[in-house]
Structures are given as C-alpha cells and as structure tokens.
Amino acid sequence: MTRTAKILHLTALIVASALLITLSGEASAQSRSCGPREAVVQRLAEGFGETRQSIGLGTNNVMVEVFASAQTGSWTIVITRATGVACLVASGRSFETLVQNLPAKENDA
C-alpha cells in the first residue's frame, strides 16, 4: 500500500472516529448493529467478500477498521470496544483506493 493510500485510509478512520464521538453512548450503541468482533468480521467476509483494508485507534481505545471488497466495491467501517463488541458505523458502495500526490510542504491545503 502506498503512502498516499495509507493517508486516505487514515482520513477514513478520522471520519469514522468523528462519527464515533458523535454517536458515543449506550443508547446509540444499542441502535447500531453490534456483536462479537469475530462474528462481525466473519459475516463481512462471507456475506460481502470484505477484508480489512485499514486500522486505527480512536478515542477511548476503540479500534476503528475499514473493510472493503475489491470485487464488489462494498465497504464497511467497524468499531470495536475493548470488551470485544464490534459495531457497524457506516457502509456503502464504490470503494476505491486512491493514489494522490501530497501537497507541497509550503502548501498546507
């Protein structure tokens, strides 16, 4: 994976972390699809052909992962708490790994 692809995946993780902060709390956790991490990962693999594309650590030691399928283009963002409970945060279609040049150091845009 190129450095640019890693940066783009990190951006997705940051967005997921922001969603996590917004949705944190027990009431919102109950409204999302949650279960044991092993079962969630198995369902994504068997049902959608998705594999883990990137991983990061969010607030409160929550693991944030992006799963995607190169064949179907489906993607899912999953958070996993220290308890081992994983919750689906977002999902969609048309996943792509983008390769973009980084801006010049003097240009912070």
N, C-alpha and C positions, 0 to 999 in steps of 0.2 A: 504494500500500500504506500502510495507516495505521500510526501509531507503535506501536500495540498489536500489530498483526500482525508488525511487524518485531521486536518484543521476543519474541514467541512463536517466530518463526523463529530468533532468536538463541539462545533456550533449546534448541531442537532442535540447533543447532550445538554448543552446550556439551555436550549429552549425547553427540553424535557424537564430540566431542573426547575426552571421558572414555573412550568406547569405544576410540578410537584409542590412547590411552595404555595402556589395559588390554591391547589386542591388538598393541601395537607389537612389532617384532622380525621377523626374516626368516622364522621358522617360521610365524608367524601370517599373514604376508603371502602365503605360498605356499598357505595353506588357504582364502583368500578368492578371490573371482572378480576377477581383475585383468586389465588390458590397457591399450593406448594410450588416453589420455583421449578422443580423437576417436572411436574405435570404441565406447567405452562410452557416450558421450553419444548417438551415432547409434543404438545399439541401444535405449537408453531411449526415444528419440523415436519410432523406427519400430515397436518391439515393444510399447510400453506407452503411447505418446502423452504421455510425461512431458517437461516442460520445467523449467528451473532456476527455483526459487522463492526461494532464498536462498543466500548465500555468506558464508564467513568464513575466517579464517586460524587454524589450530590450531597446536599445538606443532610445533617443528622446521620451520616454514614449510610445513606441509601445508595445502593448500586443502581445505576442507570445504564440500560443496554438498548442498542438498536439492532433489531433483527430484520433481515430482508431476504428476498429471493431474486436472484439474477434472472431466473427463467420467467417468473410471472410479474415481477416488479412490485409485488406486495411488500409492505414494511410495517413493523410494529415497534413501538417504544415501550419498554417494560421497566418498572422499578421494582427492586427487591429490598425489603427491610431486613434488618439484622436477624429477625425472627425466622427468615426463610420464606416469608409470604411474598409472592410476586403479584403485581397488579399491572394490567394493561393501561397505559396512559393515553396512547394515540395509535392510530393505524391508518394506512392508506394505500394508494397505488402509485405506480410510475416512479419507483425508487431508482435513482441513478447515482453512481459515484462520479463526481465531477472533478476535473483537474483544471484548476485555475491558477494563474500566476499571482503571487502575493504582491501587494502594492509596494512601491519603493519605500525604503526606510524613512525618507523625509516626508512621505505622503501617508498620513495616518488614517486615511479614509478607508 
